[in-house]
């Protein structure tokens, strides 16, 4: 697979975006990532539109570590980029951001015609307060200011999961919000 970012694109391992730090997901976060994932299963399932079977109550620490190592390798090879979301003081692990290419498996798939990349993320509920909307605003700023993508899809956010899945089948809905 070729890189989906420009050869000129500089990708740092850490970004400070207002009161958050986006830090390359790596094995140094394995323990806290696993604990946070297991305590955020409902939030994670909602983010991936029910199409993801990765985060479930049967997820083991070893399975999660393998996932982290895969993400770390993809980052190093510039195939995809996963960041941990941390509080600025790095005391709290707040979620993850996934910046990925559009993978087309069919000639019918329209997504690559409309988007350069896709961004997914999940966040914890902190002190019974959802921080998702605040983090989403920061991610939009981060992508706009730090990345060279022109057309980014945020499945489940800027485009409904239904429209995202329909595009895979060659069905274009004119009300796509991107």
Backbone as JSON Lines, residues from 0, in Angstrom:
{"i":0,"aa":"X","n":[0.84,-1.18,0.0],"ca":[0.0,0.0,0.0],"c":[0.88,1.24,0.0]}
{"i":1,"aa":"X","n":[0.58,2.18,-0.83],"ca":[1.33,3.42,-0.87],"c":[0.84,4.35,0.23]}
{"i":2,"aa":"X","n":[1.69,5.29,0.59],"ca":[1.32,6.26,1.62],"c":[0.16,7.11,1.13]}
{"i":3,"aa":"X","n":[-0.73,7.45,2.01],"ca":[-1.87,8.26,1.63],"c":[-1.66,9.74,1.97]}
{"i":4,"aa":"X","n":[-0.47,10.05,2.5],"ca":[-0.15,11.44,2.76],"c":[0.94,11.89,1.8]}
{"i":5,"aa":"X","n":[1.04,13.16,1.63],"ca":[2.07,13.74,0.78],"c":[3.45,13.43,1.36]}
{"i":6,"aa":"X","n":[4.42,13.26,0.47],"ca":[5.8,13.03,0.92],"c":[6.32,14.23,1.72]}
{"i":7,"aa":"X","n":[5.75,15.4,1.48],"ca":[6.15,16.62,2.18],"c":[5.48,16.77,3.55]}
{"i":8,"aa":"X","n":[4.46,15.97,3.78],"ca":[3.71,16.07,5.04],"c":[4.59,15.66,6.21]}
{"i":9,"aa":"X","n":[4.76,16.53,7.15],"ca":[5.49,16.23,8.37],"c":[4.48,15.81,9.43]}
{"i":10,"aa":"X","n":[4.7,14.64,9.99],"ca":[3.81,14.14,11.03],"c":[4.62,14.02,12.31]}
{"i":11,"aa":"X","n":[4.21,14.78,13.3],"ca":[4.88,14.75,14.6],"c":[4.27,13.64,15.45]}
{"i":12,"aa":"X","n":[5.02,13.22,16.43],"ca":[4.51,12.2,17.33],"c":[3.63,12.79,18.43]}
{"i":13,"aa":"X","n":[3.67,14.11,18.56],"ca":[2.87,14.75,19.59],"c":[2.46,16.15,19.15]}
{"i":14,"aa":"X","n":[1.22,16.49,19.45],"ca":[0.67,17.81,19.16],"c":[-0.03,18.31,20.42]}
{"i":15,"aa":"X","n":[0.17,19.56,20.73],"ca":[-0.58,20.18,21.81],"c":[-1.64,21.05,21.16]}
{"i":16,"aa":"X","n":[-2.88,20.69,21.41],"ca":[-4.03,21.41,20.84],"c":[-4.86,21.92,22.02]}
{"i":17,"aa":"X","n":[-4.64,23.19,22.34],"ca":[-5.31,23.82,23.47],"c":[-5.06,23.0,24.74]}
{"i":18,"aa":"X","n":[-6.1,22.45,25.35],"ca":[-5.89,21.75,26.61],"c":[-5.74,20.23,26.45]}
{"i":19,"aa":"X","n":[-5.48,19.8,25.22],"ca":[-5.29,18.38,24.94],"c":[-3.92,18.13,24.32]}
{"i":20,"aa":"X","n":[-3.44,16.93,24.5],"ca":[-2.24,16.45,23.8],"c":[-2.68,15.26,22.96]}
{"i":21,"aa":"X","n":[-2.32,15.3,21.68],"ca":[-2.53,14.16,20.8],"c":[-1.16,13.52,20.63]}
{"i":22,"aa":"X","n":[-0.98,12.35,21.19],"ca":[0.32,11.68,21.22],"c":[0.23,10.35,20.48]}
{"i":23,"aa":"X","n":[1.22,10.05,19.68],"ca":[1.26,8.8,18.93],"c":[0.92,7.63,19.86]}
{"i":24,"aa":"X","n":[-0.07,6.84,19.45],"ca":[-0.41,5.65,20.23],"c":[0.76,4.67,20.12]}
{"i":25,"aa":"X","n":[1.27,4.26,21.24],"ca":[2.38,3.32,21.27],"c":[2.24,2.41,22.48]}
{"i":26,"aa":"X","n":[3.11,1.44,22.55],"ca":[3.0,0.46,23.63],"c":[3.2,1.08,25.01]}
{"i":27,"aa":"X","n":[3.8,2.28,25.08],"ca":[3.93,2.92,26.4],"c":[2.57,3.25,27.01]}
{"i":28,"aa":"X","n":[1.53,3.33,26.16],"ca":[0.18,3.61,26.64],"c":[-0.67,2.34,26.8]}
{"i":29,"aa":"X","n":[-0.06,1.18,26.63],"ca":[-0.83,-0.07,26.58],"c":[-1.72,-0.28,27.81]}
{"i":30,"aa":"X","n":[-1.18,-0.12,28.98],"ca":[-1.96,-0.38,30.2],"c":[-3.13,0.59,30.33]}
{"i":31,"aa":"X","n":[-2.86,1.89,30.23],"ca":[-3.92,2.88,30.41],"c":[-4.91,2.84,29.24]}
{"i":32,"aa":"X","n":[-4.43,2.55,28.04],"ca":[-5.33,2.43,26.9],"c":[-6.31,1.28,27.15]}
{"i":33,"aa":"X","n":[-5.8,0.14,27.56],"ca":[-6.67,-1.01,27.8],"c":[-7.71,-0.7,28.88]}
{"i":34,"aa":"X","n":[-7.26,-0.13,29.98],"ca":[-8.19,0.22,31.07],"c":[-9.26,1.19,30.57]}
{"i":35,"aa":"X","n":[-8.86,2.17,29.78],"ca":[-9.8,3.17,29.29],"c":[-10.76,2.57,28.26]}
{"i":36,"aa":"X","n":[-10.24,1.74,27.38],"ca":[-11.1,1.06,26.41],"c":[-12.16,0.24,27.13]}
{"i":37,"aa":"X","n":[-11.74,-0.53,28.11],"ca":[-12.68,-1.42,28.81],"c":[-13.73,-0.63,29.6]}
{"i":38,"aa":"X","n":[-13.38,0.56,30.04],"ca":[-14.35,1.38,30.78],"c":[-15.17,2.27,29.85]}
{"i":39,"aa":"X","n":[-14.89,2.21,28.54],"ca":[-15.57,3.08,27.56],"c":[-16.2,2.29,26.42]}
{"i":40,"aa":"X","n":[-16.53,1.05,26.66],"ca":[-17.04,0.18,25.58],"c":[-18.28,0.76,24.9]}
{"i":41,"aa":"X","n":[-19.18,1.32,25.65],"ca":[-20.41,1.87,25.07],"c":[-20.07,3.04,24.15]}
{"i":42,"aa":"X","n":[-19.22,3.96,24.62],"ca":[-18.82,5.1,23.8],"c":[-18.14,4.65,22.52]}
{"i":43,"aa":"X","n":[-17.28,3.65,22.63],"ca":[-16.53,3.16,21.46],"c":[-17.47,2.51,20.45]}
{"i":44,"aa":"X","n":[-18.39,1.67,20.91],"ca":[-19.32,1.01,20.0],"c":[-20.16,2.04,19.25]}
{"i":45,"aa":"X","n":[-20.56,3.11,19.92],"ca":[-21.36,4.15,19.26],"c":[-20.55,4.87,18.19]}
{"i":46,"aa":"X","n":[-19.28,5.07,18.41],"ca":[-18.43,5.78,17.46],"c":[-18.27,5.03,16.15]}
{"i":47,"aa":"X","n":[-18.16,3.73,16.22],"ca":[-17.89,2.94,15.03],"c":[-19.14,2.43,14.35]}
{"i":48,"aa":"X","n":[-20.27,2.98,14.69],"ca":[-21.5,2.69,13.98],"c":[-21.95,1.25,14.01]}
{"i":49,"aa":"X","n":[-21.49,0.5,14.98],"ca":[-21.89,-0.9,15.06],"c":[-21.2,-1.8,14.05]}
{"i":50,"aa":"X","n":[-20.31,-1.22,13.24],"ca":[-19.62,-2.01,12.21],"c":[-18.26,-2.5,12.67]}
{"i":51,"aa":"X","n":[-17.92,-2.22,13.88],"ca":[-16.6,-2.56,14.41],"c":[-16.77,-3.59,15.51]}
{"i":52,"aa":"X","n":[-16.03,-4.67,15.43],"ca":[-16.12,-5.68,16.47],"c":[-14.89,-5.67,17.36]}
{"i":53,"aa":"X","n":[-14.08,-4.63,17.23],"ca":[-12.82,-4.56,17.97],"c":[-13.03,-4.44,19.48]}
{"i":54,"aa":"X","n":[-13.81,-3.52,19.92],"ca":[-13.93,-3.29,21.36],"c":[-15.16,-4.0,21.92]}
{"i":55,"aa":"X","n":[-14.92,-5.07,22.63],"ca":[-16.02,-5.79,23.27],"c":[-15.53,-6.22,24.65]}
{"i":56,"aa":"X","n":[-16.45,-6.67,25.45],"ca":[-16.11,-7.08,26.82],"c":[-15.16,-8.28,26.84]}
{"i":57,"aa":"X","n":[-15.03,-8.98,25.71],"ca":[-14.11,-10.13,25.66],"c":[-12.69,-9.73,25.23]}
{"i":58,"aa":"X","n":[-12.46,-8.44,24.97],"ca":[-11.14,-7.97,24.58],"c":[-10.14,-8.23,25.7]}
{"i":59,"aa":"X","n":[-9.04,-8.87,25.37],"ca":[-8.0,-9.11,26.37],"c":[-6.91,-8.05,26.27]}
{"i":60,"aa":"X","n":[-6.12,-7.95,27.31],"ca":[-4.99,-7.02,27.29],"c":[-4.05,-7.38,26.14]}
{"i":61,"aa":"X","n":[-3.81,-8.66,25.94],"ca":[-2.9,-9.11,24.87],"c":[-3.44,-8.72,23.49]}
{"i":62,"aa":"X","n":[-4.75,-8.87,23.29],"ca":[-5.35,-8.47,22.01],"c":[-5.23,-6.97,21.79]}
{"i":63,"aa":"X","n":[-5.48,-6.21,22.84],"ca":[-5.38,-4.75,22.74],"c":[-3.94,-4.34,22.45]}
{"i":64,"aa":"X","n":[-2.98,-4.99,23.09],"ca":[-1.57,-4.69,22.85],"c":[-1.2,-4.97,21.39]}
{"i":65,"aa":"X","n":[-1.69,-6.07,20.84],"ca":[-1.43,-6.37,19.43],"c":[-2.01,-5.28,18.53]}
{"i":66,"aa":"X","n":[-3.18,-4.8,18.87],"ca":[-3.8,-3.71,18.11],"c":[-2.94,-2.45,18.2]}
{"i":67,"aa":"X","n":[-2.47,-2.13,19.38],"ca":[-1.61,-0.95,19.57],"c":[-0.34,-1.1,18.74]}
{"i":68,"aa":"X","n":[0.28,-2.26,18.78],"ca":[1.52,-2.47,18.01],"c":[1.27,-2.33,16.51]}
{"i":69,"aa":"X","n":[0.1,-2.79,16.04],"ca":[-0.25,-2.63,14.63],"c":[-0.4,-1.14,14.29]}
{"i":70,"aa":"X","n":[-1.1,-0.41,15.15],"ca":[-1.26,1.04,14.93],"c":[0.09,1.75,14.97]}
{"i":71,"aa":"X","n":[0.95,1.35,15.88],"ca":[2.28,1.94,15.99],"c":[3.08,1.69,14.71]}
{"i":72,"aa":"X","n":[3.01,0.47,14.19],"ca":[3.71,0.11,12.97],"c":[3.15,0.9,11.77]}
{"i":73,"aa":"X","n":[1.82,1.0,11.68],"ca":[1.2,1.78,10.59],"c":[1.65,3.24,10.65]}
{"i":74,"aa":"X","n":[1.75,3.8,11.84],"ca":[2.2,5.17,12.02],"c":[3.64,5.3,11.52]}
{"i":75,"aa":"X","n":[4.5,4.39,11.95],"ca":[5.92,4.44,11.56],"c":[6.09,4.32,10.05]}
{"i":76,"aa":"X","n":[5.22,3.54,9.41],"ca":[5.29,3.34,7.97],"c":[4.43,4.34,7.19]}
{"i":77,"aa":"X","n":[3.8,5.28,7.9],"ca":[2.95,6.32,7.32],"c":[1.77,5.76,6.53]}
{"i":78,"aa":"X","n":[1.23,4.64,7.02],"ca":[0.06,4.02,6.4],"c":[-1.24,4.52,7.01]}
{"i":79,"aa":"X","n":[-1.18,4.88,8.28],"ca":[-2.32,5.4,9.04],"c":[-1.73,5.97,10.33]}
{"i":80,"aa":"X","n":[-2.52,6.81,11.01],"ca":[-1.99,7.51,12.17],"c":[-3.01,7.45,13.31]}
{"i":81,"aa":"X","n":[-2.57,6.87,14.42],"ca":[-3.43,6.78,15.6],"c":[-2.77,7.54,16.72]}
{"i":82,"aa":"X","n":[-3.57,8.4,17.35],"ca":[-3.09,9.22,18.45],"c":[-3.92,8.95,19.7]}
{"i":83,"aa":"X","n":[-3.23,8.89,20.84],"ca":[-3.91,8.9,22.12],"c":[-4.31,10.34,22.4]}
{"i":84,"aa":"X","n":[-5.46,10.53,23.01],"ca":[-5.89,11.85,23.44],"c":[-5.64,11.92,24.95]}
{"i":85,"aa":"X","n":[-4.8,12.87,25.33],"ca":[-4.44,13.03,26.74],"c":[-4.82,14.42,27.21]}
{"i":86,"aa":"X","n":[-5.03,14.56,28.51],"ca":[-5.18,15.89,29.07],"c":[-3.81,16.57,28.99]}
{"i":87,"aa":"X","n":[-3.79,17.89,28.95],"ca":[-2.54,18.61,28.77],"c":[-1.52,18.28,29.87]}
{"i":88,"aa":"X","n":[-2.0,18.0,31.06],"ca":[-1.08,17.62,32.14],"c":[-0.7,16.14,32.07]}
{"i":89,"aa":"X","n":[-1.18,15.43,31.05],"ca":[-0.95,14.0,30.77],"c":[-1.39,13.07,31.9]}
{"i":90,"aa":"X","n":[-2.21,13.55,32.8],"ca":[-2.7,12.7,33.89],"c":[-3.89,11.85,33.48]}
{"i":91,"aa":"X","n":[-4.6,12.29,32.44],"ca":[-5.8,11.57,32.04],"c":[-5.71,11.11,30.59]}
{"i":92,"aa":"X","n":[-6.06,9.86,30.38],"ca":[-6.14,9.27,29.05],"c":[-7.59,9.4,28.64]}
{"i":93,"aa":"X","n":[-7.86,10.15,27.57],"ca":[-9.22,10.56,27.24],"c":[-9.81,9.89,26.01]}
{"i":94,"aa":"X","n":[-9.0,9.14,25.24],"ca":[-9.52,8.49,24.05],"c":[-8.46,8.31,22.98]}
{"i":95,"aa":"X","n":[-8.92,8.07,21.75],"ca":[-8.01,7.86,20.61],"c":[-8.58,8.49,19.35]}
{"i":96,"aa":"X","n":[-7.67,8.89,18.46],"ca":[-7.99,9.43,17.13],"c":[-7.36,8.5,16.1]}
{"i":97,"aa":"X","n":[-8.12,8.18,15.06],"ca":[-7.63,7.33,13.97],"c":[-7.72,8.12,12.67]}
{"i":98,"aa":"X","n":[-6.6,8.37,12.04],"ca":[-6.55,9.06,10.75],"c":[-6.13,8.0,9.73]}
{"i":99,"aa":"X","n":[-7.06,7.68,8.83],"ca":[-6.86,6.52,7.97],"c":[-7.14,6.84,6.51]}
{"i":100,"aa":"X","n":[-6.51,6.08,5.63],"ca":[-6.85,6.21,4.21],"c":[-8.23,5.62,3.93]}
{"i":101,"aa":"X","n":[-8.76,5.96,2.79],"ca":[-10.01,5.35,2.34],"c":[-9.61,4.08,1.6]}
{"i":102,"aa":"X","n":[-10.01,2.94,2.11],"ca":[-9.68,1.66,1.47],"c":[-10.86,1.22,0.63]}
{"i":103,"aa":"X","n":[-10.65,1.16,-0.67],"ca":[-11.7,0.78,-1.61],"c":[-11.5,-0.69,-2.0]}
{"i":104,"aa":"X","n":[-12.56,-1.47,-1.82],"ca":[-12.49,-2.9,-2.14],"c":[-13.34,-3.26,-3.35]}
{"i":105,"aa":"X","n":[-14.01,-2.25,-3.91],"ca":[-14.91,-2.5,-5.04],"c":[-14.87,-1.32,-5.99]}
{"i":106,"aa":"X","n":[-15.06,-1.6,-7.26],"ca":[-15.13,-0.52,-8.25],"c":[-16.36,0.36,-8.02]}
{"i":107,"aa":"X","n":[-17.34,-0.14,-7.31],"ca":[-18.55,0.63,-7.02],"c":[-18.34,1.68,-5.93]}
{"i":108,"aa":"X","n":[-17.35,1.46,-5.08],"ca":[-17.13,2.32,-3.91],"c":[-16.82,3.76,-4.33]}
{"i":109,"aa":"X","n":[-17.66,4.68,-3.9],"ca":[-17.53,6.09,-4.26],"c":[-16.74,6.92,-3.25]}
{"i":110,"aa":"X","n":[-16.4,6.34,-2.12],"ca":[-15.81,7.14,-1.04],"c":[-14.49,7.81,-1.43]}
{"i":111,"aa":"X","n":[-13.66,7.12,-2.18],"ca":[-12.37,7.68,-2.56],"c":[-12.54,8.85,-3.55]}
{"i":112,"aa":"X","n":[-13.65,8.89,-4.26],"ca":[-13.93,10.02,-5.15],"c":[-14.22,11.3,-4.38]}
{"i":113,"aa":"X","n":[-14.76,11.15,-3.17],"ca":[-15.2,12.3,-2.38],"c":[-14.27,12.66,-1.23]}
{"i":114,"aa":"X","n":[-13.43,11.72,-0.8],"ca":[-12.62,11.95,0.39],"c":[-11.18,11.5,0.21]}
{"i":115,"aa":"X","n":[-10.27,12.23,0.84],"ca":[-8.84,11.88,0.85],"c":[-8.48,11.0,2.05]}
{"i":116,"aa":"X","n":[-9.23,11.17,3.13],"ca":[-8.94,10.46,4.37],"c":[-10.21,10.36,5.2]}
{"i":117,"aa":"X","n":[-10.15,9.48,6.18],"ca":[-11.24,9.38,7.14],"c":[-10.67,9.51,8.55]}
{"i":118,"aa":"X","n":[-11.44,10.15,9.4],"ca":[-11.02,10.34,10.78],"c":[-12.13,9.83,11.7]}
{"i":119,"aa":"X","n":[-11.74,8.97,12.6],"ca":[-12.64,8.44,13.62],"c":[-11.99,8.72,14.98]}
{"i":120,"aa":"X","n":[-12.81,8.87,15.99],"ca":[-12.25,9.01,17.33],"c":[-13.29,8.62,18.36]}
{"i":121,"aa":"X","n":[-12.81,8.29,19.53],"ca":[-13.67,8.02,20.67],"c":[-13.1,8.74,21.87]}
{"i":122,"aa":"X","n":[-13.99,9.1,22.79],"ca":[-13.57,9.76,24.02],"c":[-14.29,9.14,25.21]}
{"i":123,"aa":"X","n":[-13.73,9.36,26.35],"ca":[-14.35,8.91,27.59],"c":[-15.4,9.93,28.02]}
{"i":124,"aa":"X","n":[-16.24,9.5,28.91],"ca":[-17.11,10.42,29.62],"c":[-16.38,10.74,30.91]}
{"i":125,"aa":"X","n":[-16.11,12.02,31.13],"ca":[-15.28,12.45,32.26],"c":[-16.15,13.13,33.31]}
{"i":126,"aa":"X","n":[-16.16,12.58,34.51],"ca":[-16.98,13.13,35.6],"c":[-18.44,13.26,35.17]}
{"i":127,"aa":"X","n":[-18.91,12.22,34.48],"ca":[-20.29,12.19,33.96],"c":[-20.58,13.28,32.94]}
{"i":128,"aa":"X","n":[-19.56,13.86,32.35],"ca":[-19.72,14.89,31.33],"c":[-19.06,14.38,30.05]}
{"i":129,"aa":"X","n":[-19.81,14.37,28.97],"ca":[-19.26,13.95,27.68],"c":[-18.34,15.07,27.15]}
{"i":130,"aa":"X","n":[-17.13,14.7,26.8],"ca":[-16.18,15.68,26.25],"c":[-16.07,15.56,24.73]}
{"i":131,"aa":"X","n":[-16.88,14.69,24.16],"ca":[-16.81,14.38,22.74],"c":[-16.92,15.62,21.85]}
{"i":132,"aa":"X","n":[-17.89,16.47,22.08],"ca":[-18.1,17.65,21.23],"c":[-16.9,18.59,21.29]}
{"i":133,"aa":"X","n":[-16.35,18.77,22.48],"ca":[-15.18,19.63,22.63],"c":[-13.97,19.05,21.9]}
{"i":134,"aa":"X","n":[-13.76,17.75,22.05],"ca":[-12.63,17.09,21.37],"c":[-12.82,17.14,19.86]}
{"i":135,"aa":"X","n":[-14.05,16.95,19.39],"ca":[-14.33,17.0,17.95],"c":[-13.92,18.35,17.37]}
{"i":136,"aa":"X","n":[-14.23,19.44,18.04],"ca":[-13.83,20.77,17.57],"c":[-12.31,20.87,17.48]}
{"i":137,"aa":"X","n":[-11.62,20.32,18.45],"ca":[-10.15,20.37,18.45],"c":[-9.57,19.5,17.33]}
{"i":138,"aa":"X","n":[-10.21,18.36,17.07],"ca":[-9.73,17.49,15.98],"c":[-9.94,18.18,14.63]}
{"i":139,"aa":"X","n":[-11.08,18.83,14.44],"ca":[-11.31,19.57,13.19],"c":[-10.21,20.61,12.99]}
{"i":140,"aa":"X","n":[-9.87,21.32,14.03],"ca":[-8.79,22.33,13.98],"c":[-7.45,21.65,13.67]}
{"i":141,"aa":"X","n":[-7.18,20.56,14.35],"ca":[-5.94,19.79,14.16],"c":[-5.79,19.32,12.72]}
{"i":142,"aa":"X","n":[-6.83,18.74,12.16],"ca":[-6.76,18.25,10.78],"c":[-6.58,19.41,9.81]}
{"i":143,"aa":"X","n":[-7.33,20.47,10.0],"ca":[-7.24,21.63,9.12],"c":[-5.86,22.28,9.16]}
{"i":144,"aa":"X","n":[-5.29,22.42,10.35],"ca":[-4.03,23.16,10.5],"c":[-2.77,22.32,10.32]}
{"i":145,"aa":"X","n":[-2.85,21.03,10.56],"ca":[-1.64,20.21,10.57],"c":[-1.52,19.2,9.44]}
{"i":146,"aa":"X","n":[-2.6,18.98,8.7],"ca":[-2.59,17.95,7.67],"c":[-2.9,18.56,6.31]}
{"i":147,"aa":"X","n":[-2.47,17.87,5.27],"ca":[-2.64,18.4,3.91],"c":[-3.89,17.87,3.2]}
{"i":148,"aa":"X","n":[-4.75,17.17,3.91],"ca":[-5.96,16.64,3.3],"c":[-6.9,17.77,2.9]}
{"i":149,"aa":"X","n":[-7.54,17.61,1.76],"ca":[-8.52,18.6,1.29],"c":[-9.94,18.18,1.63]}
{"i":150,"aa":"X","n":[-10.18,16.86,1.62],"ca":[-11.55,16.34,1.82],"c":[-11.5,15.21,2.83]}
{"i":151,"aa":"X","n":[-11.94,15.49,4.03],"ca":[-11.86,14.51,5.11],"c":[-13.27,14.06,5.51]}
{"i":152,"aa":"X","n":[-13.45,12.77,5.62],"ca":[-14.71,12.21,6.09],"c":[-14.6,11.92,7.58]}
{"i":153,"aa":"X","n":[-15.66,12.23,8.28],"ca":[-15.79,11.89,9.7],"c":[-17.02,10.99,9.81]}
{"i":154,"aa":"X","n":[-16.86,9.7,9.46],"ca":[-18.02,8.8,9.48],"c":[-18.7,8.8,10.85]}
{"i":155,"aa":"X","n":[-20.01,8.87,10.8],"ca":[-20.8,8.92,12.01],"c":[-20.92,10.32,12.59]}
{"i":156,"aa":"X","n":[-20.28,11.27,11.94],"ca":[-20.3,12.66,12.41],"c":[-20.67,13.59,11.26]}
{"i":157,"aa":"X","n":[-19.74,13.85,10.33],"ca":[-20.04,14.74,9.21],"c":[-20.79,14.01,8.09]}
{"i":158,"aa":"X","n":[-20.77,12.72,8.15],"ca":[-21.52,11.88,7.23],"c":[-22.1,10.72,8.03]}
{"i":159,"aa":"X","n":[-23.36,10.45,7.83],"ca":[-24.0,9.38,8.61],"c":[-23.39,8.03,8.24]}
{"i":160,"aa":"X","n":[-23.48,7.09,9.17],"ca":[-23.0,5.74,8.88],"c":[-23.77,5.13,7.71]}
{"i":161,"aa":"X","n":[-25.04,5.44,7.63],"ca":[-25.85,4.92,6.52],"c":[-25.3,5.41,5.18]}
{"i":162,"aa":"X","n":[-25.03,6.71,5.06],"ca":[-24.47,7.26,3.82],"c":[-23.08,6.7,3.54]}
{"i":163,"aa":"X","n":[-22.28,6.56,4.58],"ca":[-20.92,6.02,4.43],"c":[-20.99,4.6,3.86]}
{"i":164,"aa":"X","n":[-21.85,3.78,4.42],"ca":[-21.99,2.41,3.95],"c":[-22.59,2.35,2.54]}
{"i":165,"aa":"X","n":[-23.54,3.23,2.26],"ca":[-24.13,3.28,0.92],"c":[-23.1,3.65,-0.14]}
{"i":166,"aa":"X","n":[-22.19,4.55,0.2],"ca":[-21.15,4.94,-0.76],"c":[-20.28,3.75,-1.15]}
{"i":167,"aa":"X","n":[-20.06,2.82,-0.22],"ca":[-19.3,1.61,-0.53],"c":[-19.99,0.81,-1.63]}
{"i":168,"aa":"X","n":[-21.31,0.93,-1.68],"ca":[-22.11,0.18,-2.65],"c":[-22.39,0.97,-3.91]}
{"i":169,"aa":"X","n":[-21.79,2.15,-4.03],"ca":[-22.0,2.97,-5.22],"c":[-23.23,3.84,-5.16]}
{"i":170,"aa":"X","n":[-23.82,3.97,-4.0],"ca":[-25.03,4.81,-3.85],"c":[-24.61,6.16,-3.3]}
{"i":171,"aa":"X","n":[-24.86,7.19,-4.05],"ca":[-24.51,8.54,-3.63],"c":[-25.75,9.28,-3.18]}
{"i":172,"aa":"X","n":[-25.7,9.81,-1.99],"ca":[-26.8,10.6,-1.45],"c":[-26.39,12.06,-1.53]}
{"i":173,"aa":"X","n":[-27.14,12.88,-2.2],"ca":[-26.77,14.28,-2.41],"c":[-26.71,15.11,-1.16]}
{"i":174,"aa":"X","n":[-27.24,14.61,-0.06],"ca":[-27.21,15.41,1.16],"c":[-25.99,15.11,2.02]}
{"i":175,"aa":"X","n":[-24.93,14.57,1.42],"ca":[-23.72,14.33,2.17],"c":[-23.22,15.63,2.77]}
{"i":176,"aa":"X","n":[-22.95,15.61,4.03],"ca":[-22.51,16.81,4.74],"c":[-21.01,16.73,4.92]}
{"i":177,"aa":"X","n":[-20.28,17.28,4.01],"ca":[-18.82,17.3,4.12],"c":[-18.33,18.59,3.6]}
